[in-house]
Amino acid sequence: MTAPGAPHGRGFPLNESIAVGAILALCLWALITWSGHGGDAVPLGPFDPGRWFPGRSLTLGELPLVVMLFVGGAPLVWDLLTKLLAGTFGSDLLAGLSIVTSVLLGEYLAGVLVVLMLSGGEALESRAVSRAGDVLNALARRMPALAHRKLATGFTDVALSEVAVGDVIVVLPHEICPVDGTVVSGRGSMDESYLTGEPYRMAKAPGSSVLSGAINGQAALEVRTDRVAGDSRYATIMEVLKTSEERRPPLRRLADSLGAFYTPLAVAIAVAAWVASGDATRFLAVLVVATPCPLLIAIPVAIIGAVSLAAKRGIVIRDPAILERLDTCRTAIFDKTGTLTYGTPKLTDVATFAGWNEADVLALAASLETYSKHPLAAAVVEAAAERSVRLLEVEELAERPGQGLSGRVKRLNGGAEAHTVAITSRQKLAVLDPAGHPHLPPQAGGLECVVVIDGRAAGLLRFRDTPRADGRSFVKHLLPAHGFSRVLLVSGDRETEVRWLADLVGISEVHAGIQPEGKLAIVEQATKEAPTVFVGDGINDAPALAAATVGIAMGTASDVTSEAAGAVVMDSALERVDELFHVGRRMRSIALQSAVGGMAASVVGMGLAAAGFLPPAAGALLQEAIDVAAVVNALRMTWRAGPLSDYGG
């Protein structure tokens, strides 16, 4: 029920202006009427309604009401005519008919109350939506508009849109990094938790990658821009959030369908009341009461409130339609790494050869891994800390996709020449050190990487991902609490690894060694049989996430994954997934309560108006009360939500 030109958000938009004008018009009418001059005729010459409708000369008290009807009602009526010419109509038809009929019958007070009802309801929605979206808009408000571009003599401030790929910018202490890039000078750390959910600072040195939106530490860094602002990780997240607010989910379209059904019903009741009584004011009274703002205002308020409620719990809803679908899903499909495991492998074994000892290999490897974001890097650094291994200074660093990590690390004995260190895979070792490849121990379960020092294979690091402590209880909780009848584990890992995890968490249906196209086929087949939820966190999960009824990405490891998913759980916690299910159930329940309850109350009011118990003005007041009740009920979405999860972990 939106008048044209009615923007959402801050400021003083058209609907708020119309609502204020309607209130002022009603106040003027009341003052003039109570002063005893409300019945005085107004000499309007050719504009006097008495010239066209005998016996309906305009009075002084009615003058502000008539002005408001034309100023506030005209945009709505014009919008109605535009829709009718386009062959579409909905609940707006009732409001337009109410306003036009009130003018024709001289029921100006009822007409102004309809205008106030519509504009006030839309203004309430606009403010509610604006408040509900504050959590999402926080990202946009915190991004800097300027960047410090480096010059030969220092740096100069330029607009972020003017920064090009290859430009070197300076990020001062405690500033927000404006671009995605690579450190070329300086050493320090950045807080990337706002984007990654990782609750610690990431060390930065020449060669390290940085993300736009990260907060710099105490040291200035020079960063070479790798992507322009519009293509950055930060911009991608902003686009996801913008899309989530603009998308129109099926539940809202259901409201439109109900309105299209409800409109002819209301018109039929109004016409029947007019014909049966011979009183045209009953026609107007029924239309005034019938105006179904709960359908078109309360439901979007509930939806945006659900998006906000989820965001406050670290869940970004990029497609609000999933909030309707979640409660209908009966099949849950999980990827392995980062979903039912923590996605943070632990170093379990260090095998050494070529004369190297465990402590030295670990010291050189951990020194280099300190500056890497590879999933295994943190495990190496953590193992070094647990064993009190002293880290060394890194002089150079390179981490090219598919090539592993390499660099120069200060010598263990303090010599002038640094060690060249590379951390790579068993397959890549054949290129770096062909002679060392045969000396590697046989491949075992879990993950591994090879440490090459000064051109020779020196050690083999073995890892194993840790299953989530609450994985088994979460899988068990899905069946009775959310109606799931089937749970699958799908992974590209070896079958022994996948079966090992499946037995731990209690999943019997396992698909191992599956490539991305295989995951997609499994999800598509399962979705044909029943609505599905797919939970994953890697780039290879993107097709499956997009194909599932609901795709949930754990963490923000990949922009591709986030784009494909309907929701992103920022801190990768299974409890958040359970909360998402409850947010969807809560939203659907509250939205339907508001819509159906508001319509039912309106039908009762229509019956009273058709029987002559409600004049038009009183009917407008009744409908206003119904609207307010429906919107207030929708706002419950974010009020005192309390614990959303009944999952004990």
C-alpha positions in Angstrom: 0.0 0.0 0.0 2.6 2.5 -1.1 2.0 5.9 -2.5 4.3 6.9 -5.4 7.5 8.6 -4.4 7.5 7.2 -0.9 11.1 6.4 -0.1 12.2 4.2 2.7 14.8 5.2 5.2 15.8 8.4 7.0 14.7 11.9 6.4 11.1 13.1 6.0 9.7 11.2 3.0 6.4 11.8 1.2 4.3 9.5 3.3 5.4 11.1 6.6 4.6 14.5 5.1 1.1 13.4 4.0 0.5 11.8 7.5 1.5 15.1 9.2 -0.7 17.0 6.8 -3.7 14.8 7.5 -3.2 15.2 11.2 -3.1 19.0 10.8 -6.2 18.9 8.7 -8.1 16.9 11.3 -6.9 19.3 14.0 -8.1 22.3 12.0 -11.4 20.6 11.4 -11.8 19.9 15.1 -10.9 23.5 16.1 -13.3 25.1 13.6 -16.1 22.7 14.4 -15.7 23.2 18.2 -15.6 27.0 17.7 -19.2 26.9 16.4 -18.2 28.1 12.8 -17.9 24.6 11.3 -21.2 24.9 9.5 -20.5 28.3 7.9 -20.7 28.1 4.1 -17.5 28.9 2.2 -18.1 31.0 -1.0 -16.1 29.1 -3.6 -18.0 30.3 -6.7 -17.7 27.9 -9.6 -15.7 25.5 -7.3 -18.6 25.1 -4.9 -19.7 21.5 -4.8 -23.3 22.7 -4.6 -23.1 23.6 -8.3 -22.5 19.9 -9.2 -24.1 18.1 -6.2 -27.2 20.0 -5.0 -27.3 20.4 -1.2 -23.6 19.8 -0.8 -22.2 23.3 -0.4 -18.8 23.2 1.3 -18.6 24.4 4.9 -15.7 26.2 6.7 -15.0 23.1 8.8 -14.8 20.8 5.8 -12.3 23.1 3.9 -9.1 21.7 5.4 -10.4 18.1 4.9 -11.1 18.7 1.2 -7.7 20.3 0.7 -6.0 17.3 2.4 -8.0 14.8 0.3 -6.8 16.4 -2.9 -3.2 16.9 -1.8 -2.8 13.5 0.0 -5.3 11.3 -1.8 -4.4 12.4 -5.4 -1.0 10.5 -5.5 -2.7 7.3 -4.4 -5.6 7.6 -6.8 -3.2 8.4 -9.7 -1.1 5.4 -8.8 -4.3 3.3 -8.9 -5.2 4.5 -12.3 -1.7 3.7 -13.6 -2.0 0.2 -12.3 -5.5 -0.3 -13.8 -4.2 0.9 -17.2 -1.4 -1.7 -16.9 -4.0 -4.4 -16.2 -3.0 -5.0 -12.6 -4.8 -4.2 -9.4 -4.7 -5.2 -5.8 -5.7 -3.9 -2.4 -4.9 -0.4 -3.5 -8.2 -0.5 -5.4 -10.1 -0.4 -2.1 -8.2 2.7 -0.8 -8.7 4.5 -4.1 -12.4 3.7 -4.2 -12.7 4.8 -0.6 -11.1 8.2 -1.3 -13.1 8.8 -4.5 -16.3 7.7 -3.0 -15.8 9.9 0.1 -15.4 12.9 -2.1 -18.5 12.1 -4.2 -20.6 11.5 -1.1 -19.2 14.5 0.8 -17.8 12.2 3.6 -14.6 14.2 3.7 -13.8 13.2 7.3 -13.8 9.5 6.4 -11.7 10.2 3.3 -9.0 12.0 5.3 -8.9 9.2 7.8 -8.2 6.8 5.0 -5.4 9.0 3.8 -4.0 9.2 7.3 -4.3 5.4 7.7 -2.4 4.7 4.5 0.3 7.3 4.8 0.7 6.7 8.5 1.0 3.0 8.0 3.5 3.3 5.3 5.5 5.8 7.4 5.5 3.3 10.3 6.8 0.6 7.9 9.5 2.9 6.6 10.8 3.7 10.0 10.5 0.0 11.2 12.4 -1.2 8.1 15.0 1.5 8.6 15.6 0.5 12.2 15.6 -3.2 11.3 18.2 -2.6 8.6 20.6 -0.7 10.8 22.6 -3.8 11.6 23.1 -4.4 7.8 23.8 -0.8 7.0 26.6 -0.7 9.6 29.0 -2.1 7.0 28.3 0.7 4.6 28.7 3.4 7.3 32.2 2.2 8.4 33.9 2.1 5.0 36.3 5.0 4.4 35.7 7.2 1.4 39.3 8.2 0.9 42.6 6.4 0.5 46.2 7.6 1.0 47.9 7.1 -2.3 51.7 6.9 -2.0 53.8 9.5 -3.7 57.6 10.0 -3.9 57.4 12.7 -1.2 54.7 11.1 1.0 51.1 10.5 0.2 48.0 12.3 -0.9 44.3 11.6 -0.2 42.2 10.5 -3.1 38.7 9.3 -3.5 38.4 5.6 -3.1 36.8 5.3 -6.6 40.0 6.8 -8.1 42.3 4.0 -6.7 43.4 1.7 -9.5 44.9 -1.8 -9.5 48.6 -1.5 -8.9 48.4 1.7 -6.9 50.3 1.7 -3.6 48.3 3.1 -0.7 49.3 3.8 2.9 47.2 2.4 5.7 47.9 4.3 8.8 47.7 2.9 12.4 44.1 2.0 13.5 42.6 2.9 10.1 40.3 0.7 8.1 42.0 -0.8 5.1 40.1 0.6 2.0 41.2 -2.0 -0.6 42.1 -5.6 -1.2 45.8 -5.9 -1.8 49.2 -7.1 -0.9 51.6 -5.6 1.7 54.8 -4.3 0.0 56.3 -2.5 3.0 55.9 -2.6 6.7 55.2 -5.2 9.3 52.2 -5.3 11.7 48.8 -6.9 12.1 45.2 -6.4 11.1 41.9 -7.3 12.7 39.9 -9.1 10.1 37.2 -10.5 12.4 34.6 -8.1 11.1 34.9 -9.9 7.7 36.1 -13.4 8.6 34.8 -14.0 12.1 38.3 -15.0 13.3 38.7 -13.5 16.8 42.3 -12.7 16.5 44.7 -10.3 14.7 46.4 -11.6 11.5 50.2 -10.8 11.2 51.2 -8.9 8.1 54.5 -8.7 6.3 55.6 -8.0 2.7 53.8 -10.5 0.6 50.8 -10.9 2.9 47.3 -10.3 1.5 45.0 -7.8 3.2 41.2 -7.4 3.0 39.2 -4.2 2.6 37.4 -3.4 5.8 40.1 -4.9 8.1 41.3 -2.6 10.9 45.0 -1.9 10.9 47.1 -2.3 14.1 49.8 0.0 15.4 52.1 0.0 12.4 51.7 1.8 9.1 51.6 -0.5 6.1 52.1 0.1 2.4 49.7 -2.0 0.3 49.6 -2.6 -3.4 46.0 -2.6 -4.7 45.0 -5.9 -6.2 41.3 -5.1 -6.8 39.5 -1.8 -7.3 37.0 -0.9 -4.6 34.0 -2.0 -6.6 35.4 -5.5 -7.0 36.7 -5.9 -3.4 35.7 -8.4 -0.8 34.1 -5.7 1.1 32.1 -4.5 -1.9 30.9 -8.0 -2.5 29.6 -8.3 1.0 27.8 -5.0 0.6 26.2 -6.1 -2.6 25.0 -9.3 -0.9 23.4 -7.3 1.9 21.8 -4.8 -0.5 20.4 -7.7 -2.5 19.0 -9.3 0.6 17.0 -6.1 1.4 15.7 -5.7 -2.2 14.6 -9.2 -2.9 10.9 -10.0 -2.7 10.3 -13.4 -1.1 7.4 -15.7 -2.0 5.6 -15.0 1.3 5.2 -11.3 0.2 3.9 -12.5 -3.2 1.4 -14.7 -1.3 0.2 -11.5 0.5 -0.3 -9.9 -2.9 -2.3 -13.0 -4.0 -4.4 -12.8 -0.9 -5.0 -9.1 -1.5 -6.1 -9.8 -5.1 -8.6 -12.3 -3.8 -9.7 -10.1 -0.9 -10.3 -7.0 -3.0 -13.2 -8.3 -5.1 -14.7 -9.9 -2.0 -14.7 -6.6 -0.2 -16.2 -4.8 -3.3 -18.9 -7.4 -3.5 -19.8 -6.9 0.2 -19.8 -3.1 -0.3 -22.1 -3.3 -3.4 -24.4 -5.8 -1.7 -24.7 -3.5 1.4 -25.5 -0.5 -0.9 -28.1 -2.4 -3.0 -29.8 -4.0 0.1 -30.0 -0.8 2.1 -30.2 1.8 -0.7 -27.6 3.8 1.3 -24.4 4.7 -0.6 -22.6 5.6 2.6 -22.7 1.9 3.6 -20.7 1.2 0.4 -18.1 3.7 1.5 -18.1 2.4 5.1 -17.4 -1.2 3.9 -14.6 0.0 1.6 -13.0 2.0 4.4 -13.0 -0.9 6.8 -11.8 -3.3 4.1 -8.5 -1.5 3.3 -6.1 -4.4 4.1 -2.9 -2.7 5.2 -1.9 -5.7 7.4 -1.2 -7.6 4.2 1.1 -5.0 2.6 2.7 -3.5 5.6 3.0 -6.0 8.4 4.5 -8.8 6.4 7.5 -6.8 5.0 8.1 -5.5 8.5 8.3 -9.0 9.8 10.6 -10.1 7.0 13.1 -7.2 7.5 12.9 -7.7 11.3 13.9 -11.4 10.8 16.8 -10.3 8.6 17.9 -7.9 11.4 17.4 -10.5 14.1 19.6 -13.0 12.3 22.3 -10.4 11.6 22.5 -9.6 15.3 23.4 -13.3 15.8 26.1 -13.3 13.2 23.9 -14.7 10.3 23.7 -12.7 7.1 20.4 -13.4 5.2 21.2 -12.6 1.6 18.0 -14.1 0.2 15.0 -13.4 2.6 13.0 -16.1 0.7 14.8 -18.8 2.6 13.1 -17.6 5.8 9.9 -19.0 4.4 11.4 -22.2 3.0 13.4 -23.3 6.0 10.5 -24.8 7.9 9.6 -26.9 4.9 13.0 -28.6 4.4 13.1 -32.3 5.2 16.6 -33.3 3.9 19.9 -32.0 5.4 23.1 -32.3 3.4 26.4 -31.5 5.0 29.8 -30.9 3.5 32.6 -32.2 5.8 35.3 -29.7 6.3 34.3 -26.5 8.2 30.8 -27.7 8.8 30.8 -30.9 10.9 34.5 -30.3 11.6 36.0 -27.1 12.9 37.9 -26.5 9.7 41.1 -26.0 11.8 43.3 -29.0 11.5 45.7 -29.9 14.3 49.4 -30.9 13.7 49.6 -34.5 14.8 53.0 -35.6 13.5 56.3 -34.1 12.3 58.4 -36.6 10.3 62.0 -35.4 9.5 64.8 -36.6 7.2 68.0 -35.4 5.4 69.6 -34.7 8.8 67.0 -32.2 10.1 65.4 -32.3 13.6 61.8 -31.7 14.5 62.4 -28.4 16.3 64.3 -26.8 13.5 61.9 -27.8 10.8 59.0 -26.6 12.9 60.7 -23.3 13.7 61.3 -22.5 10.0 57.9 -23.7 8.9 56.0 -21.8 11.6 58.0 -18.6 11.0 56.8 -18.6 7.4 53.2 -19.8 8.1 52.7 -16.9 10.5 52.0 -14.8 7.5 49.8 -17.3 5.6 46.0 -17.6 5.6 46.1 -21.2 4.5 43.9 -23.5 6.7 47.0 -25.5 7.8 49.0 -22.4 8.7 47.4 -21.8 12.0 47.9 -25.4 13.0 51.7 -25.1 12.4 52.0 -21.9 14.3 49.9 -23.2 17.2 52.1 -26.4 17.4 55.2 -24.3 17.5 53.8 -22.2 20.4 52.8 -25.3 22.3 56.3 -26.7 22.0 58.0 -23.3 22.9 59.7 -23.1 19.5 61.2 -19.7 18.9 60.1 -18.1 15.6 62.5 -16.4 13.2 62.4 -13.2 11.1 60.9 -13.6 7.6 62.7 -11.5 5.0 60.6 -12.4 1.9 57.3 -14.1 1.4 55.3 -15.4 -1.6 52.1 -17.4 -1.7 50.8 -18.0 -5.3 47.6 -19.9 -5.9 48.4 -23.6 -6.5 52.2 -23.1 -5.8 52.3 -23.3 -2.0 54.1 -20.9 0.4 57.7 -19.9 0.0 60.1 -17.3 1.3 63.4 -16.5 3.0 63.7 -17.0 6.8 66.6 -15.8 8.9 69.2 -18.6 9.6 68.8 -20.7 12.7 72.4 -20.1 13.7 72.2 -16.4 13.2 74.2 -16.4 10.0 74.0 -13.7 7.3 72.5 -15.8 4.6 68.8 -16.7 5.1 67.2 -20.1 4.6 65.0 -20.6 1.5 61.9 -22.4 2.7 59.0 -23.8 0.8 55.9 -25.5 2.1 54.2 -27.6 -0.6 52.4 -30.8 -1.4 53.7 -34.3 -2.0 52.9 -33.9 -5.7 54.7 -30.6 -6.0 57.8 -31.9 -4.3 58.7 -33.8 -7.5 59.4 -30.4 -9.1 61.1 -28.7 -6.2 63.3 -31.7 -5.0 63.0 -34.8 -7.3 65.6 -36.6 -5.2 63.7 -36.2 -2.0 60.4 -37.5 -3.1 61.2 -41.3 -2.7 62.2 -40.7 0.9 58.8 -39.6 2.0 56.9 -42.0 4.3 53.8 -43.6 2.9 50.7 -41.4 2.8 48.4 -41.9 5.8 45.0 -40.6 6.9 44.4 -36.9 7.2 46.1 -34.0 5.6 49.8 -33.4 5.0 52.4 -30.9 3.6 56.1 -31.1 2.9 58.7 -28.6 4.2 61.5 -28.0 1.7 64.6 -26.2 3.2 67.4 -24.8 1.0 66.1 -26.9 -1.9 65.9 -30.3 -0.1 62.9 -32.0 1.5 63.4 -31.8 5.2 60.1 -32.7 6.9 56.6 -34.0 6.5 53.8 -32.3 8.6 50.7 -34.4 9.2 47.3 -32.9 10.2 43.9 -34.0 11.1 40.8 -31.9 11.2 39.0 -31.9 14.5 35.3 -33.0 14.5 33.0 -30.5 16.2 32.3 -31.5 19.8 28.6 -30.8 19.3 28.3 -32.4 15.8 26.6 -35.6 16.9 24.1 -33.9 19.2 23.3 -31.4 16.5 22.6 -34.1 13.9 20.5 -36.0 16.4 18.6 -32.8 17.2 17.6 -32.1 13.6 15.2 -35.0 13.3 12.7 -34.4 16.1 13.1 -30.6 16.5 12.9 -29.6 12.8 11.3 -32.5 11.1 14.2 -33.7 9.0 13.8 -37.3 7.9 17.1 -37.7 6.0 20.7 -36.5 6.6 23.6 -36.9 4.2 27.4 -36.3 4.4 28.9 -35.3 1.1 32.7 -34.7 0.7 35.5 -34.7 -1.7 37.8 -36.3 0.9 38.8 -40.0 0.9 36.2 -42.4 2.0 38.1 -43.6 5.0 38.2 -40.0 6.3 34.5 -39.3 5.5 33.3 -42.6 7.0 35.4 -41.9 10.2 33.6 -38.6 10.7 30.2 -39.9 9.7 30.4 -42.6 12.4 31.4 -40.0 15.0 28.4 -37.7 14.3 25.8 -40.4 13.5 25.2 -40.0 9.8 24.6 -43.3 7.9 24.3 -41.9 4.3 27.8 -41.0 3.1 29.1 -39.9 -0.3 33.0 -39.6 -0.4 35.4 -38.5 -3.1 32.7 -36.3 -4.7 33.7 -33.5 -7.1 31.7 -30.2 -7.3 29.6 -31.5 -10.2 28.9 -34.7 -8.2 27.7 -32.7 -5.2 25.5 -30.7 -7.5 23.9 -33.9 -8.9 23.3 -35.3 -5.4 21.7 -32.1 -4.2 19.5 -31.8 -7.3 18.3 -35.4 -7.0 17.6 -35.0 -3.3 15.7 -31.7 -3.9 13.4 -33.5 -6.4 12.4 -35.8 -3.6 12.0 -33.3 -0.8 13.1 -29.7 0.1 16.7 -29.6 1.1 19.2 -27.7 3.2 22.8 -27.8 2.1 25.5 -26.6 4.5 29.0 -26.0 3.2 31.9 -23.6 3.3 34.2 -24.0 0.3 34.3 -22.7 -3.3 33.5 -26.2 -4.5 30.3 -26.1 -2.5 28.9 -23.1 -4.4 26.9 -25.1 -7.1 25.3 -27.3 -4.4 24.5 -24.3 -2.3 22.7 -22.6 -5.2 20.8 -25.7 -6.2 19.5 -26.6 -2.7 16.2 -25.3 -1.5 18.2 -23.4 1.2 21.9 -23.0 1.0 23.8 -22.1 4.2 27.5 -21.1 4.0 29.6 -21.6 7.2 32.0 -18.7 7.6 33.2 -16.3 4.8 36.1 -18.3 3.4 34.9 -17.7 -0.2 33.1 -14.8 -1.9 31.8 -17.4 -4.4 30.3 -19.5 -1.6 28.7 -16.4 0.0 27.1 -15.4 -3.2 25.7 -18.8 -3.9 24.2 -19.3 -0.4 20.9 -17.9 0.9 22.4 -17.3 4.3 26.0 -17.0 5.7 26.8 -18.1 9.3 29.7 -15.7 10.1 31.2 -17.6 13.1 30.7 -21.1 11.7 28.8 -22.4 14.7 26.2 -25.2 14.5 24.2 -23.4 17.2 23.8 -20.5 14.7 22.4 -22.9 12.1 19.8 -24.0 14.6 19.0 -20.4 15.4 18.5 -19.7 11.7 15.9 -22.5 11.6 14.1 -20.8 14.5 14.3 -17.3 13.0 12.6 -18.7 9.9 9.9 -20.4 11.9 9.3 -17.3 14.0 9.1 -15.0 11.0 6.6 -17.2 9.2 4.4 -17.5 12.3 4.4 -13.8 13.1 3.9 -12.7 9.4 0.9 -15.1 9.0 -0.5 -14.0 12.4 -0.4 -10.3 11.3 -1.8 -10.9 7.8 -4.5 -13.4 8.5 -5.5 -11.8 11.8 -5.7 -8.4 10.2 -7.8 -9.7 7.4 -10.2 -11.6 9.8 -10.7 -8.5 11.9 -11.4 -6.5 8.7 -14.0 -9.0 7.6 -15.8 -8.6 10.9 -15.6 -4.8 10.5 -17.0 -5.1 7.0 -20.0 -7.0 8.3 -20.7 -4.4 10.9 -20.4 -1.6 8.3 -22.7 -3.4 5.9 -25.3 -3.8 8.6 -25.2 0.0 9.3 -23.4 -0.2 12.7 -20.3 1.6 11.5 -20.4 4.9 9.6 -17.5 5.7 7.3 -15.5 7.8 9.8 -15.8 5.2 12.6 -14.9 2.4 10.1 -11.7 4.3 9.2 -10.8 4.6 12.9 -11.5 0.8 13.4 -9.3 -0.1 10.4 -6.5 2.2 11.7 -6.6 0.3 15.0 -6.4 -3.0 13.1 -3.4 -1.8 11.0 -1.5 -0.6 14.1 -2.2 -3.9 15.9 -1.0 -5.9 12.8 2.2 -3.9 12.5 2.9 -3.9 16.2 2.5 -7.7 16.1 5.0 -7.9 13.2 7.5 -5.8 15.1 7.5 -8.6 17.7 9.9 -10.3 15.3 12.8 -8.3 17.0 11.3 -7.7 20.4 12.6 -9.8 23.3 13.4 -12.7 21.0 15.4 -14.3 23.8 17.1 -17.6 23.2 16.2 -18.7 19.7 17.8 -22.2 19.9 16.5 -25.2 21.8 19.7 -27.1 20.9 21.8 -27.9 23.9 25.1 -28.4 22.0 
